Amino acid sequence: ERREIFATKRRILSEGFARLGLTVYPTTSTFYLWVAVPEGQTDETYAARLLDAGIVVSPGSMFGEANAGFFRVALVPTPAQCEQALERWATV
């Protein structure tokens, strides 16, 4: 049952990110999504912009230099909260 819930959240966010033009690096083994930062921005500045909009992500560089240019999203919110976040994301 938990796997189905995480799969639903992963699908909602992955499809939403695709609609927003963000590249998701697919995984099914964790409850995180790694997403490329939009061109012309750093992971830290993009994460700060999202935080200003009430969306919390982790800049990839927090996990090592090789992860700069990405941000990490935890699949913690409910499916409904994931949908709400995507609506807000579209305004960032």
HTML snippet that shows the backbone in 3Dmol.js (N, CA, C, O; Angstrom):
<script src="https://3Dmol.org/build/3Dmol-min.js"></script>
<div id="view" style="width:600px;height:400px;position:relative"></div>
<script>
const pdb = `
ATOM      1  N   GLU A   1       0.823  -1.191   0.000  1.00  0.00           N
ATOM      2  CA  GLU A   1       0.000   0.000   0.000  1.00  0.00           C
ATOM      3  C   GLU A   1       0.873   1.263   0.000  1.00  0.00           C
ATOM      4  O   GLU A   1       0.583   2.216  -0.722  1.00  0.00           O
ATOM      5  N   ARG A   2       1.945   1.269   0.812  1.00  0.00           N
ATOM      6  CA  ARG A   2       2.850   2.428   0.864  1.00  0.00           C
ATOM      7  C   ARG A   2       3.543   2.633  -0.490  1.00  0.00           C
ATOM      8  O   ARG A   2       3.717   3.766  -0.939  1.00  0.00           O
ATOM      9  N   ARG A   3       3.928   1.547  -1.121  1.00  0.00           N
ATOM     10  CA  ARG A   3       4.578   1.658  -2.440  1.00  0.00           C
ATOM     11  C   ARG A   3       3.646   2.296  -3.458  1.00  0.00           C
ATOM     12  O   ARG A   3       4.076   3.108  -4.278  1.00  0.00           O
ATOM     13  N   GLU A   4       2.366   1.929  -3.406  1.00  0.00           N
ATOM     14  CA  GLU A   4       1.395   2.526  -4.317  1.00  0.00           C
ATOM     15  C   GLU A   4       1.254   4.021  -4.073  1.00  0.00           C
ATOM     16  O   GLU A   4       1.162   4.808  -5.015  1.00  0.00           O
ATOM     17  N   ILE A   5       1.239   4.403  -2.812  1.00  0.00           N
ATOM     18  CA  ILE A   5       1.117   5.829  -2.472  1.00  0.00           C
ATOM     19  C   ILE A   5       2.317   6.601  -3.010  1.00  0.00           C
ATOM     20  O   ILE A   5       2.152   7.654  -3.625  1.00  0.00           O
ATOM     21  N   PHE A   6       3.533   6.078  -2.781  1.00  0.00           N
ATOM     22  CA  PHE A   6       4.723   6.768  -3.290  1.00  0.00           C
ATOM     23  C   PHE A   6       4.759   6.776  -4.810  1.00  0.00           C
ATOM     24  O   PHE A   6       5.213   7.749  -5.411  1.00  0.00           O
ATOM     25  N   ALA A   7       4.290   5.709  -5.437  1.00  0.00           N
ATOM     26  CA  ALA A   7       4.236   5.671  -6.902  1.00  0.00           C
ATOM     27  C   ALA A   7       3.274   6.728  -7.427  1.00  0.00           C
ATOM     28  O   ALA A   7       3.544   7.358  -8.449  1.00  0.00           O
ATOM     29  N   THR A   8       2.163   6.926  -6.741  1.00  0.00           N
ATOM     30  CA  THR A   8       1.198   7.953  -7.139  1.00  0.00           C
ATOM     31  C   THR A   8       1.818   9.345  -7.038  1.00  0.00           C
ATOM     32  O   THR A   8       1.685  10.158  -7.952  1.00  0.00           O
ATOM     33  N   LYS A   9       2.491   9.612  -5.929  1.00  0.00           N
ATOM     34  CA  LYS A   9       3.143  10.921  -5.749  1.00  0.00           C
ATOM     35  C   LYS A   9       4.225  11.126  -6.813  1.00  0.00           C
ATOM     36  O   LYS A   9       4.336  12.210  -7.386  1.00  0.00           O
ATOM     37  N   ARG A  10       5.018  10.090  -7.074  1.00  0.00           N
ATOM     38  CA  ARG A  10       6.078  10.170  -8.080  1.00  0.00           C
ATOM     39  C   ARG A  10       5.485  10.482  -9.454  1.00  0.00           C
ATOM     40  O   ARG A  10       6.023  11.306 -10.193  1.00  0.00           O
ATOM     41  N   ARG A  11       4.381   9.826  -9.792  1.00  0.00           N
ATOM     42  CA  ARG A  11       3.728  10.059 -11.080  1.00  0.00           C
ATOM     43  C   ARG A  11       3.190  11.481 -11.169  1.00  0.00           C
ATOM     44  O   ARG A  11       3.410  12.168 -12.167  1.00  0.00           O
ATOM     45  N   ILE A  12       2.487  11.926 -10.131  1.00  0.00           N
ATOM     46  CA  ILE A  12       1.919  13.286 -10.130  1.00  0.00           C
ATOM     47  C   ILE A  12       3.016  14.318 -10.346  1.00  0.00           C
ATOM     48  O   ILE A  12       2.893  15.189 -11.207  1.00  0.00           O
ATOM     49  N   LEU A  13       4.081  14.222  -9.569  1.00  0.00           N
ATOM     50  CA  LEU A  13       5.151  15.222  -9.673  1.00  0.00           C
ATOM     51  C   LEU A  13       5.921  15.089 -10.980  1.00  0.00           C
ATOM     52  O   LEU A  13       6.232  16.101 -11.609  1.00  0.00           O
ATOM     53  N   SER A  14       6.231  13.889 -11.400  1.00  0.00           N
ATOM     54  CA  SER A  14       6.990  13.705 -12.643  1.00  0.00           C
ATOM     55  C   SER A  14       6.224  14.250 -13.838  1.00  0.00           C
ATOM     56  O   SER A  14       6.792  14.945 -14.682  1.00  0.00           O
ATOM     57  N   GLU A  15       4.945  13.938 -13.910  1.00  0.00           N
ATOM     58  CA  GLU A  15       4.129  14.453 -15.016  1.00  0.00           C
ATOM     59  C   GLU A  15       3.983  15.972 -14.931  1.00  0.00           C
ATOM     60  O   GLU A  15       4.019  16.663 -15.949  1.00  0.00           O
ATOM     61  N   GLY A  16       3.821  16.478 -13.725  1.00  0.00           N
ATOM     62  CA  GLY A  16       3.711  17.924 -13.548  1.00  0.00           C
ATOM     63  C   GLY A  16       4.991  18.650 -13.920  1.00  0.00           C
ATOM     64  O   GLY A  16       4.951  19.695 -14.570  1.00  0.00           O
ATOM     65  N   PHE A  17       6.121  18.100 -13.512  1.00  0.00           N
ATOM     66  CA  PHE A  17       7.399  18.710 -13.875  1.00  0.00           C
ATOM     67  C   PHE A  17       7.592  18.704 -15.384  1.00  0.00           C
ATOM     68  O   PHE A  17       8.085  19.678 -15.954  1.00  0.00           O
ATOM     69  N   ALA A  18       7.204  17.613 -16.032  1.00  0.00           N
ATOM     70  CA  ALA A  18       7.321  17.546 -17.492  1.00  0.00           C
ATOM     71  C   ALA A  18       6.494  18.651 -18.141  1.00  0.00           C
ATOM     72  O   ALA A  18       6.949  19.299 -19.083  1.00  0.00           O
ATOM     73  N   ARG A  19       5.282  18.865 -17.640  1.00  0.00           N
ATOM     74  CA  ARG A  19       4.440  19.953 -18.178  1.00  0.00           C
ATOM     75  C   ARG A  19       5.093  21.315 -17.978  1.00  0.00           C
ATOM     76  O   ARG A  19       4.908  22.225 -18.786  1.00  0.00           O
ATOM     77  N   LEU A  20       5.865  21.453 -16.888  1.00  0.00           N
ATOM     78  CA  LEU A  20       6.535  22.725 -16.591  1.00  0.00           C
ATOM     79  C   LEU A  20       7.886  22.844 -17.298  1.00  0.00           C
ATOM     80  O   LEU A  20       8.580  23.850 -17.148  1.00  0.00           O
ATOM     81  N   GLY A  21       8.259  21.819 -18.066  1.00  0.00           N
ATOM     82  CA  GLY A  21       9.523  21.854 -18.802  1.00  0.00           C
ATOM     83  C   GLY A  21      10.731  21.488 -17.970  1.00  0.00           C
ATOM     84  O   GLY A  21      11.858  21.800 -18.354  1.00  0.00           O
ATOM     85  N   LEU A  22      10.524  20.831 -16.835  1.00  0.00           N
ATOM     86  CA  LEU A  22      11.628  20.419 -15.967  1.00  0.00           C
ATOM     87  C   LEU A  22      11.962  18.952 -16.229  1.00  0.00           C
ATOM     88  O   LEU A  22      11.068  18.127 -16.419  1.00  0.00           O
ATOM     89  N   THR A  23      13.242  18.641 -16.238  1.00  0.00           N
ATOM     90  CA  THR A  23      13.705  17.284 -16.502  1.00  0.00           C
ATOM     91  C   THR A  23      13.882  16.520 -15.199  1.00  0.00           C
ATOM     92  O   THR A  23      14.659  16.917 -14.331  1.00  0.00           O
ATOM     93  N   VAL A  24      13.153  15.423 -15.074  1.00  0.00           N
ATOM     94  CA  VAL A  24      13.231  14.562 -13.898  1.00  0.00           C
ATOM     95  C   VAL A  24      14.077  13.349 -14.250  1.00  0.00           C
ATOM     96  O   VAL A  24      13.912  12.748 -15.311  1.00  0.00           O
ATOM     97  N   TYR A  25      14.978  12.997 -13.353  1.00  0.00           N
ATOM     98  CA  TYR A  25      15.775  11.794 -13.538  1.00  0.00           C
ATOM     99  C   TYR A  25      15.037  10.662 -12.836  1.00  0.00           C
ATOM    100  O   TYR A  25      15.008  10.597 -11.607  1.00  0.00           O
ATOM    101  N   PRO A  26      14.439   9.765 -13.629  1.00  0.00           N
ATOM    102  CA  PRO A  26      13.533   8.765 -13.068  1.00  0.00           C
ATOM    103  C   PRO A  26      14.213   7.781 -12.127  1.00  0.00           C
ATOM    104  O   PRO A  26      15.341   7.339 -12.345  1.00  0.00           O
ATOM    105  N   THR A  27      13.483   7.465 -11.082  1.00  0.00           N
ATOM    106  CA  THR A  27      13.910   6.452 -10.137  1.00  0.00           C
ATOM    107  C   THR A  27      12.663   5.848  -9.511  1.00  0.00           C
ATOM    108  O   THR A  27      11.636   6.514  -9.381  1.00  0.00           O
ATOM    109  N   THR A  28      12.758   4.620  -9.138  1.00  0.00           N
ATOM    110  CA  THR A  28      11.650   3.981  -8.430  1.00  0.00           C
ATOM    111  C   THR A  28      12.138   3.402  -7.105  1.00  0.00           C
ATOM    112  O   THR A  28      11.385   2.732  -6.398  1.00  0.00           O
ATOM    113  N   SER A  29      13.397   3.663  -6.775  1.00  0.00           N
ATOM    114  CA  SER A  29      13.981   3.003  -5.608  1.00  0.00           C
ATOM    115  C   SER A  29      14.041   3.879  -4.357  1.00  0.00           C
ATOM    116  O   SER A  29      14.417   3.391  -3.291  1.00  0.00           O
ATOM    117  N   THR A  30      13.686   5.134  -4.458  1.00  0.00           N
ATOM    118  CA  THR A  30      13.733   6.005  -3.288  1.00  0.00           C
ATOM    119  C   THR A  30      12.471   6.846  -3.224  1.00  0.00           C
ATOM    120  O   THR A  30      11.638   6.807  -4.129  1.00  0.00           O
ATOM    121  N   PHE A  31      12.339   7.594  -2.164  1.00  0.00           N
ATOM    122  CA  PHE A  31      11.205   8.509  -2.096  1.00  0.00           C
ATOM    123  C   PHE A  31      11.652   9.943  -2.350  1.00  0.00           C
ATOM    124  O   PHE A  31      11.147  10.888  -1.743  1.00  0.00           O
ATOM    125  N   TYR A  32      12.615  10.084  -3.266  1.00  0.00           N
ATOM    126  CA  TYR A  32      13.079  11.393  -3.722  1.00  0.00           C
ATOM    127  C   TYR A  32      13.044  11.444  -5.240  1.00  0.00           C
ATOM    128  O   TYR A  32      13.167  10.422  -5.914  1.00  0.00           O
ATOM    129  N   LEU A  33      12.874  12.648  -5.765  1.00  0.00           N
ATOM    130  CA  LEU A  33      13.039  12.895  -7.192  1.00  0.00           C
ATOM    131  C   LEU A  33      14.184  13.884  -7.358  1.00  0.00           C
ATOM    132  O   LEU A  33      14.282  14.865  -6.621  1.00  0.00           O
ATOM    133  N   TRP A  34      15.034  13.621  -8.319  1.00  0.00           N
ATOM    134  CA  TRP A  34      16.112  14.543  -8.674  1.00  0.00           C
ATOM    135  C   TRP A  34      15.709  15.220  -9.973  1.00  0.00           C
ATOM    136  O   TRP A  34      15.359  14.562 -10.952  1.00  0.00           O
ATOM    137  N   VAL A  35      15.765  16.555  -9.964  1.00  0.00           N
ATOM    138  CA  VAL A  35      15.271  17.340 -11.084  1.00  0.00           C
ATOM    139  C   VAL A  35      16.343  18.359 -11.478  1.00  0.00           C
ATOM    140  O   VAL A  35      16.972  18.978 -10.620  1.00  0.00           O
ATOM    141  N   ALA A  36      16.538  18.521 -12.778  1.00  0.00           N
ATOM    142  CA  ALA A  36      17.509  19.502 -13.265  1.00  0.00           C
ATOM    143  C   ALA A  36      16.970  20.914 -13.055  1.00  0.00           C
ATOM    144  O   ALA A  36      15.796  21.191 -13.298  1.00  0.00           O
ATOM    145  N   VAL A  37      17.839  21.782 -12.606  1.00  0.00           N
ATOM    146  CA  VAL A  37      17.489  23.191 -12.407  1.00  0.00           C
ATOM    147  C   VAL A  37      17.312  23.840 -13.781  1.00  0.00           C
ATOM    148  O   VAL A  37      18.070  23.541 -14.703  1.00  0.00           O
ATOM    149  N   PRO A  38      16.326  24.721 -13.930  1.00  0.00           N
ATOM    150  CA  PRO A  38      16.160  25.406 -15.216  1.00  0.00           C
ATOM    151  C   PRO A  38      17.443  26.134 -15.641  1.00  0.00           C
ATOM    152  O   PRO A  38      18.193  26.646 -14.810  1.00  0.00           O
ATOM    153  N   GLU A  39      17.666  26.162 -16.923  1.00  0.00           N
ATOM    154  CA  GLU A  39      18.865  26.788 -17.488  1.00  0.00           C
ATOM    155  C   GLU A  39      18.991  28.233 -17.017  1.00  0.00           C
ATOM    156  O   GLU A  39      18.008  28.969 -16.945  1.00  0.00           O
ATOM    157  N   GLY A  40      20.220  28.619 -16.701  1.00  0.00           N
ATOM    158  CA  GLY A  40      20.502  29.984 -16.291  1.00  0.00           C
ATOM    159  C   GLY A  40      20.346  30.231 -14.795  1.00  0.00           C
ATOM    160  O   GLY A  40      20.502  31.364 -14.337  1.00  0.00           O
ATOM    161  N   GLN A  41      20.042  29.187 -14.027  1.00  0.00           N
ATOM    162  CA  GLN A  41      19.883  29.336 -12.589  1.00  0.00           C
ATOM    163  C   GLN A  41      20.778  28.340 -11.861  1.00  0.00           C
ATOM    164  O   GLN A  41      21.186  27.325 -12.426  1.00  0.00           O
ATOM    165  N   THR A  42      21.070  28.637 -10.624  1.00  0.00           N
ATOM    166  CA  THR A  42      21.823  27.683  -9.811  1.00  0.00           C
ATOM    167  C   THR A  42      20.834  26.925  -8.929  1.00  0.00           C
ATOM    168  O   THR A  42      19.705  27.367  -8.718  1.00  0.00           O
ATOM    169  N   ASP A  43      21.270  25.794  -8.428  1.00  0.00           N
ATOM    170  CA  ASP A  43      20.391  25.015  -7.560  1.00  0.00           C
ATOM    171  C   ASP A  43      20.019  25.800  -6.308  1.00  0.00           C
ATOM    172  O   ASP A  43      18.890  25.698  -5.828  1.00  0.00           O
ATOM    173  N   GLU A  44      20.941  26.570  -5.780  1.00  0.00           N
ATOM    174  CA  GLU A  44      20.669  27.320  -4.558  1.00  0.00           C
ATOM    175  C   GLU A  44      19.708  28.484  -4.796  1.00  0.00           C
ATOM    176  O   GLU A  44      18.796  28.707  -4.000  1.00  0.00           O
ATOM    177  N   THR A  45      19.904  29.219  -5.875  1.00  0.00           N
ATOM    178  CA  THR A  45      19.000  30.346  -6.134  1.00  0.00           C
ATOM    179  C   THR A  45      17.608  29.853  -6.511  1.00  0.00           C
ATOM    180  O   THR A  45      16.611  30.463  -6.126  1.00  0.00           O
ATOM    181  N   TYR A  46      17.530  28.757  -7.257  1.00  0.00           N
ATOM    182  CA  TYR A  46      16.218  28.220  -7.628  1.00  0.00           C
ATOM    183  C   TYR A  46      15.482  27.713  -6.383  1.00  0.00           C
ATOM    184  O   TYR A  46      14.289  27.965  -6.218  1.00  0.00           O
ATOM    185  N   ALA A  47      16.190  27.007  -5.518  1.00  0.00           N
ATOM    186  CA  ALA A  47      15.576  26.519  -4.275  1.00  0.00           C
ATOM    187  C   ALA A  47      15.080  27.692  -3.424  1.00  0.00           C
ATOM    188  O   ALA A  47      14.022  27.600  -2.802  1.00  0.00           O
ATOM    189  N   ALA A  48      15.832  28.784  -3.394  1.00  0.00           N
ATOM    190  CA  ALA A  48      15.418  29.967  -2.630  1.00  0.00           C
ATOM    191  C   ALA A  48      14.157  30.588  -3.231  1.00  0.00           C
ATOM    192  O   ALA A  48      13.265  31.014  -2.496  1.00  0.00           O
ATOM    193  N   ARG A  49      14.079  30.641  -4.565  1.00  0.00           N
ATOM    194  CA  ARG A  49      12.881  31.174  -5.218  1.00  0.00           C
ATOM    195  C   ARG A  49      11.660  30.321  -4.888  1.00  0.00           C
ATOM    196  O   ARG A  49      10.575  30.840  -4.626  1.00  0.00           O
ATOM    197  N   LEU A  50      11.857  28.997  -4.906  1.00  0.00           N
ATOM    198  CA  LEU A  50      10.755  28.102  -4.563  1.00  0.00           C
ATOM    199  C   LEU A  50      10.324  28.291  -3.113  1.00  0.00           C
ATOM    200  O   LEU A  50       9.132  28.299  -2.804  1.00  0.00           O
ATOM    201  N   LEU A  51      11.306  28.442  -2.230  1.00  0.00           N
ATOM    202  CA  LEU A  51      10.993  28.634  -0.816  1.00  0.00           C
ATOM    203  C   LEU A  51      10.162  29.898  -0.616  1.00  0.00           C
ATOM    204  O   LEU A  51       9.238  29.918   0.197  1.00  0.00           O
ATOM    205  N   ASP A  52      10.494  30.953  -1.364  1.00  0.00           N
ATOM    206  CA  ASP A  52       9.706  32.186  -1.292  1.00  0.00           C
ATOM    207  C   ASP A  52       8.252  31.937  -1.682  1.00  0.00           C
ATOM    208  O   ASP A  52       7.354  32.652  -1.237  1.00  0.00           O
ATOM    209  N   ALA A  53       8.021  30.913  -2.522  1.00  0.00           N
ATOM    210  CA  ALA A  53       6.662  30.561  -2.952  1.00  0.00           C
ATOM    211  C   ALA A  53       6.039  29.506  -2.038  1.00  0.00           C
ATOM    212  O   ALA A  53       4.926  29.044  -2.289  1.00  0.00           O
ATOM    213  N   GLY A  54       6.761  29.124  -0.973  1.00  0.00           N
ATOM    214  CA  GLY A  54       6.227  28.147  -0.029  1.00  0.00           C
ATOM    215  C   GLY A  54       6.480  26.705  -0.406  1.00  0.00           C
ATOM    216  O   GLY A  54       5.830  25.800   0.118  1.00  0.00           O
ATOM    217  N   ILE A  55       7.425  26.480  -1.316  1.00  0.00           N
ATOM    218  CA  ILE A  55       7.766  25.128  -1.759  1.00  0.00           C
ATOM    219  C   ILE A  55       9.175  24.815  -1.265  1.00  0.00           C
ATOM    220  O   ILE A  55      10.113  25.564  -1.539  1.00  0.00           O
ATOM    221  N   VAL A  56       9.319  23.718  -0.544  1.00  0.00           N
ATOM    222  CA  VAL A  56      10.613  23.355   0.029  1.00  0.00           C
ATOM    223  C   VAL A  56      11.245  22.227  -0.784  1.00  0.00           C
ATOM    224  O   VAL A  56      10.673  21.145  -0.917  1.00  0.00           O
ATOM    225  N   VAL A  57      12.431  22.496  -1.326  1.00  0.00           N
ATOM    226  CA  VAL A  57      13.249  21.497  -2.004  1.00  0.00           C
ATOM    227  C   VAL A  57      14.665  21.626  -1.463  1.00  0.00           C
ATOM    228  O   VAL A  57      14.998  22.609  -0.802  1.00  0.00           O
ATOM    229  N   SER A  58      15.483  20.642  -1.741  1.00  0.00           N
ATOM    230  CA  SER A  58      16.891  20.694  -1.330  1.00  0.00           C
ATOM    231  C   SER A  58      17.759  20.970  -2.544  1.00  0.00           C
ATOM    232  O   SER A  58      17.653  20.262  -3.546  1.00  0.00           O
ATOM    233  N   PRO A  59      18.627  21.998  -2.479  1.00  0.00           N
ATOM    234  CA  PRO A  59      19.566  22.209  -3.568  1.00  0.00           C
ATOM    235  C   PRO A  59      20.487  20.988  -3.670  1.00  0.00           C
ATOM    236  O   PRO A  59      20.972  20.487  -2.655  1.00  0.00           O
ATOM    237  N   GLY A  60      20.722  20.522  -4.868  1.00  0.00           N
ATOM    238  CA  GLY A  60      21.552  19.340  -5.057  1.00  0.00           C
ATOM    239  C   GLY A  60      22.952  19.483  -4.507  1.00  0.00           C
ATOM    240  O   GLY A  60      23.540  18.501  -4.052  1.00  0.00           O
ATOM    241  N   SER A  61      23.500  20.689  -4.538  1.00  0.00           N
ATOM    242  CA  SER A  61      24.866  20.896  -4.062  1.00  0.00           C
ATOM    243  C   SER A  61      25.021  20.580  -2.579  1.00  0.00           C
ATOM    244  O   SER A  61      26.138  20.377  -2.103  1.00  0.00           O
ATOM    245  N   MET A  62      23.913  20.536  -1.847  1.00  0.00           N
ATOM    246  CA  MET A  62      23.980  20.149  -0.433  1.00  0.00           C
ATOM    247  C   MET A  62      24.436  18.699  -0.280  1.00  0.00           C
ATOM    248  O   MET A  62      24.877  18.292   0.795  1.00  0.00           O
ATOM    249  N   PHE A  63      24.330  17.929  -1.351  1.00  0.00           N
ATOM    250  CA  PHE A  63      24.676  16.512  -1.324  1.00  0.00           C
ATOM    251  C   PHE A  63      25.977  16.232  -2.066  1.00  0.00           C
ATOM    252  O   PHE A  63      26.281  15.085  -2.396  1.00  0.00           O
ATOM    253  N   GLY A  64      26.737  17.283  -2.322  1.00  0.00           N
ATOM    254  CA  GLY A  64      28.024  17.151  -2.988  1.00  0.00           C
ATOM    255  C   GLY A  64      28.075  17.963  -4.265  1.00  0.00           C
ATOM    256  O   GLY A  64      27.053  18.216  -4.903  1.00  0.00           O
ATOM    257  N   GLU A  65      29.269  18.361  -4.622  1.00  0.00           N
ATOM    258  CA  GLU A  65      29.492  19.213  -5.786  1.00  0.00           C
ATOM    259  C   GLU A  65      28.943  18.609  -7.076  1.00  0.00           C
ATOM    260  O   GLU A  65      28.475  19.337  -7.951  1.00  0.00           O
ATOM    261  N   ALA A  66      28.997  17.291  -7.197  1.00  0.00           N
ATOM    262  CA  ALA A  66      28.528  16.625  -8.411  1.00  0.00           C
ATOM    263  C   ALA A  66      27.018  16.793  -8.619  1.00  0.00           C
ATOM    264  O   ALA A  66      26.519  16.580  -9.723  1.00  0.00           O
ATOM    265  N   ASN A  67      26.296  17.170  -7.568  1.00  0.00           N
ATOM    266  CA  ASN A  67      24.848  17.320  -7.658  1.00  0.00           C
ATOM    267  C   ASN A  67      24.403  18.759  -7.879  1.00  0.00           C
ATOM    268  O   ASN A  67      23.205  19.039  -7.925  1.00  0.00           O
ATOM    269  N   ALA A  68      25.364  19.676  -8.017  1.00  0.00           N
ATOM    270  CA  ALA A  68      25.015  21.061  -8.331  1.00  0.00           C
ATOM    271  C   ALA A  68      24.300  21.054  -9.680  1.00  0.00           C
ATOM    272  O   ALA A  68      24.648  20.285 -10.576  1.00  0.00           O
ATOM    273  N   GLY A  69      23.318  21.900  -9.808  1.00  0.00           N
ATOM    274  CA  GLY A  69      22.554  21.932 -11.053  1.00  0.00           C
ATOM    275  C   GLY A  69      21.285  21.091 -10.980  1.00  0.00           C
ATOM    276  O   GLY A  69      20.530  21.003 -11.948  1.00  0.00           O
ATOM    277  N   PHE A  70      21.061  20.480  -9.833  1.00  0.00           N
ATOM    278  CA  PHE A  70      19.858  19.685  -9.592  1.00  0.00           C
ATOM    279  C   PHE A  70      19.236  20.116  -8.276  1.00  0.00           C
ATOM    280  O   PHE A  70      19.890  20.748  -7.446  1.00  0.00           O
ATOM    281  N   PHE A  71      17.982  19.774  -8.093  1.00  0.00           N
ATOM    282  CA  PHE A  71      17.360  19.906  -6.789  1.00  0.00           C
ATOM    283  C   PHE A  71      16.655  18.597  -6.474  1.00  0.00           C
ATOM    284  O   PHE A  71      16.291  17.838  -7.372  1.00  0.00           O
ATOM    285  N   ARG A  72      16.468  18.345  -5.186  1.00  0.00           N
ATOM    286  CA  ARG A  72      15.861  17.097  -4.741  1.00  0.00           C
ATOM    287  C   ARG A  72      14.518  17.383  -4.094  1.00  0.00           C
ATOM    288  O   ARG A  72      14.390  18.273  -3.254  1.00  0.00           O
ATOM    289  N   VAL A  73      13.531  16.619  -4.497  1.00  0.00           N
ATOM    290  CA  VAL A  73      12.178  16.741  -3.966  1.00  0.00           C
ATOM    291  C   VAL A  73      11.860  15.463  -3.198  1.00  0.00           C
ATOM    292  O   VAL A  73      11.995  14.364  -3.738  1.00  0.00           O
ATOM    293  N   ALA A  74      11.441  15.597  -1.956  1.00  0.00           N
ATOM    294  CA  ALA A  74      11.016  14.444  -1.167  1.00  0.00           C
ATOM    295  C   ALA A  74       9.537  14.186  -1.420  1.00  0.00           C
ATOM    296  O   ALA A  74       8.737  15.119  -1.480  1.00  0.00           O
ATOM    297  N   LEU A  75       9.186  12.929  -1.566  1.00  0.00           N
ATOM    298  CA  LEU A  75       7.800  12.546  -1.827  1.00  0.00           C
ATOM    299  C   LEU A  75       7.023  12.401  -0.515  1.00  0.00           C
ATOM    300  O   LEU A  75       6.378  11.383  -0.266  1.00  0.00           O
ATOM    301  N   VAL A  76       7.102  13.436   0.309  1.00  0.00           N
ATOM    302  CA  VAL A  76       6.493  13.421   1.632  1.00  0.00           C
ATOM    303  C   VAL A  76       5.053  13.936   1.618  1.00  0.00           C
ATOM    304  O   VAL A  76       4.206  13.348   2.290  1.00  0.00           O
ATOM    305  N   PRO A  77       4.736  15.005   0.883  1.00  0.00           N
ATOM    306  CA  PRO A  77       3.370  15.535   0.922  1.00  0.00           C
ATOM    307  C   PRO A  77       2.354  14.515   0.406  1.00  0.00           C
ATOM    308  O   PRO A  77       2.710  13.542  -0.258  1.00  0.00           O
ATOM    309  N   THR A  78       1.101  14.759   0.722  1.00  0.00           N
ATOM    310  CA  THR A  78       0.018  13.923   0.208  1.00  0.00           C
ATOM    311  C   THR A  78      -0.111  14.147  -1.300  1.00  0.00           C
ATOM    312  O   THR A  78       0.406  15.139  -1.816  1.00  0.00           O
ATOM    313  N   PRO A  79      -0.786  13.252  -2.014  1.00  0.00           N
ATOM    314  CA  PRO A  79      -1.011  13.501  -3.439  1.00  0.00           C
ATOM    315  C   PRO A  79      -1.694  14.845  -3.700  1.00  0.00           C
ATOM    316  O   PRO A  79      -1.332  15.548  -4.644  1.00  0.00           O
ATOM    317  N   ALA A  80      -2.670  15.203  -2.878  1.00  0.00           N
ATOM    318  CA  ALA A  80      -3.346  16.493  -3.061  1.00  0.00           C
ATOM    319  C   ALA A  80      -2.377  17.652  -2.860  1.00  0.00           C
ATOM    320  O   ALA A  80      -2.436  18.639  -3.594  1.00  0.00           O
ATOM    321  N   GLN A  81      -1.493  17.548  -1.881  1.00  0.00           N
ATOM    322  CA  GLN A  81      -0.500  18.601  -1.651  1.00  0.00           C
ATOM    323  C   GLN A  81       0.505  18.668  -2.809  1.00  0.00           C
ATOM    324  O   GLN A  81       0.990  19.748  -3.146  1.00  0.00           O
ATOM    325  N   CYS A  82       0.815  17.531  -3.411  1.00  0.00           N
ATOM    326  CA  CYS A  82       1.697  17.524  -4.592  1.00  0.00           C
ATOM    327  C   CYS A  82       1.047  18.311  -5.725  1.00  0.00           C
ATOM    328  O   CYS A  82       1.711  19.102  -6.395  1.00  0.00           O
ATOM    329  N   GLU A  83      -0.252  18.095  -5.940  1.00  0.00           N
ATOM    330  CA  GLU A  83      -0.982  18.836  -6.981  1.00  0.00           C
ATOM    331  C   GLU A  83      -0.975  20.336  -6.678  1.00  0.00           C
ATOM    332  O   GLU A  83      -0.760  21.152  -7.574  1.00  0.00           O
ATOM    333  N   GLN A  84      -1.210  20.694  -5.421  1.00  0.00           N
ATOM    334  CA  GLN A  84      -1.204  22.094  -5.020  1.00  0.00           C
ATOM    335  C   GLN A  84       0.169  22.723  -5.235  1.00  0.00           C
ATOM    336  O   GLN A  84       0.272  23.864  -5.686  1.00  0.00           O
ATOM    337  N   ALA A  85       1.215  21.982  -4.913  1.00  0.00           N
ATOM    338  CA  ALA A  85       2.570  22.495  -5.109  1.00  0.00           C
ATOM    339  C   ALA A  85       2.841  22.764  -6.579  1.00  0.00           C
ATOM    340  O   ALA A  85       3.473  23.763  -6.924  1.00  0.00           O
ATOM    341  N   LEU A  86       2.370  21.883  -7.442  1.00  0.00           N
ATOM    342  CA  LEU A  86       2.582  22.089  -8.879  1.00  0.00           C
ATOM    343  C   LEU A  86       1.863  23.334  -9.379  1.00  0.00           C
ATOM    344  O   LEU A  86       2.381  24.049 -10.237  1.00  0.00           O
ATOM    345  N   GLU A  87       0.679  23.595  -8.851  1.00  0.00           N
ATOM    346  CA  GLU A  87      -0.038  24.825  -9.226  1.00  0.00           C
ATOM    347  C   GLU A  87       0.775  26.044  -8.828  1.00  0.00           C
ATOM    348  O   GLU A  87       0.907  26.992  -9.603  1.00  0.00           O
ATOM    349  N   ARG A  88       1.319  26.020  -7.622  1.00  0.00           N
ATOM    350  CA  ARG A  88       2.136  27.127  -7.138  1.00  0.00           C
ATOM    351  C   ARG A  88       3.431  27.215  -7.934  1.00  0.00           C
ATOM    352  O   ARG A  88       3.902  28.308  -8.249  1.00  0.00           O
ATOM    353  N   TRP A  89       4.011  26.041  -8.262  1.00  0.00           N
ATOM    354  CA  TRP A  89       5.277  25.972  -9.008  1.00  0.00           C
ATOM    355  C   TRP A  89       5.169  26.715 -10.327  1.00  0.00           C
ATOM    356  O   TRP A  89       6.115  27.380 -10.750  1.00  0.00           O
ATOM    357  N   ALA A  90       4.021  26.606 -10.976  1.00  0.00           N
ATOM    358  CA  ALA A  90       3.822  27.239 -12.279  1.00  0.00           C
ATOM    359  C   ALA A  90       3.965  28.754 -12.213  1.00  0.00           C
ATOM    360  O   ALA A  90       4.147  29.402 -13.244  1.00  0.00           O
ATOM    361  N   THR A  91       3.885  29.329 -11.013  1.00  0.00           N
ATOM    362  CA  THR A  91       3.999  30.781 -10.867  1.00  0.00           C
ATOM    363  C   THR A  91       5.434  31.229 -10.572  1.00  0.00           C
ATOM    364  O   THR A  91       5.720  32.426 -10.546  1.00  0.00           O
ATOM    365  N   VAL A  92       6.337  30.260 -10.350  1.00  0.00           N
ATOM    366  CA  VAL A  92       7.718  30.593  -9.990  1.00  0.00           C
ATOM    367  C   VAL A  92       8.520  30.872 -11.249  1.00  0.00           C
ATOM    368  O   VAL A  92       9.711  31.173 -11.168  1.00  0.00           O
TER     369      VAL A  92
END
`;
const viewer = $3Dmol.createViewer("view");
viewer.addModel(pdb, "pdb");
viewer.setStyle({}, {cartoon: {color: "spectrum"}});
viewer.zoomTo();
viewer.render();
</script>
